[in-house]
Amino acid sequence: MLIILEILGFLICLNSGIRLLFAVSVYAGLKGANKWTAQGEQVEINNVNLKKAVNTLRTNAILLVVGGILIFIGENYSH
């Protein structure tokens, strides 16, 4: 039963880790775009997308921790 938790934790970590890498690159790109954009409307659009990127970062970081906890439980209590 606990091996299922371990496998589930591994899959969650793998999935959220990959998404976290993409979210970090989007976040960095939007931060850089805000520095060089002169039009006010484009900055507002970038700020909305920046908030979405921050929420994605937060969600995937939480999922990464949850997956790590599941792996920890599966490793330590399955024996």
FENVENHU-V750890 format. One record per residue. N is the residue number from 1. BURIAL is 1 if it has 24 or more other C-alpha atoms within 12 Angstrom, else 0. D_LAST is the distance of its C-alpha to the last C-alpha in Angstrom with 1 decimal. Layout:
BEGIN
N;BURIAL;D_LAST + N;BURIAL;D_LAST
END
This chain:
BEGIN
1;0;11.2 + 2;0;9.3 + 3;0;10.0 + 4;0;13.5 + 5;1;13.4 + 6;1;12.5 + 7;0;15.3 + 8;1;17.6 + 9;1;17.2 + 10;1;18.0 + 11;0;21.0 + 12;1;22.2 + 13;1;22.1 + 14;0;24.0 + 15;0;26.5 + 16;1;27.3 + 17;1;27.4 + 18;0;30.1 + 19;0;32.0 + 20;1;31.9 + 21;0;33.6 + 22;0;36.3 + 23;1;36.8 + 24;1;37.3 + 25;0;39.9 + 26;1;41.7 + 27;1;41.7 + 28;0;43.1 + 29;0;45.7 + 30;1;46.9 + 31;0;47.2 + 32;0;49.3 + 33;0;51.3 + 34;0;52.3 + 35;0;53.8 + 36;0;56.1 + 37;0;57.0 + 38;0;60.5 + 39;0;60.7 + 40;0;59.6 + 41;0;58.5 + 42;0;56.1 + 43;0;54.6 + 44;0;54.0 + 45;0;52.2 + 46;1;50.1 + 47;0;49.2 + 48;0;48.0 + 49;0;45.9 + 50;1;44.7 + 51;0;43.5 + 52;0;41.6 + 53;1;40.0 + 54;1;38.9 + 55;0;37.4 + 56;1;35.6 + 57;1;34.3 + 58;0;33.1 + 59;0;31.4 + 60;1;29.6 + 61;1;28.5 + 62;0;27.0 + 63;1;25.2 + 64;1;23.9 + 65;0;22.5 + 66;1;20.9 + 67;1;19.3 + 68;1;18.0 + 69;0;16.5 + 70;1;14.8 + 71;1;13.4 + 72;0;12.3 + 73;0;10.7 + 74;0;8.9 + 75;0;7.8 + 76;0;6.9 + 77;0;5.6 + 78;0;3.8 + 79;0;0.0
END
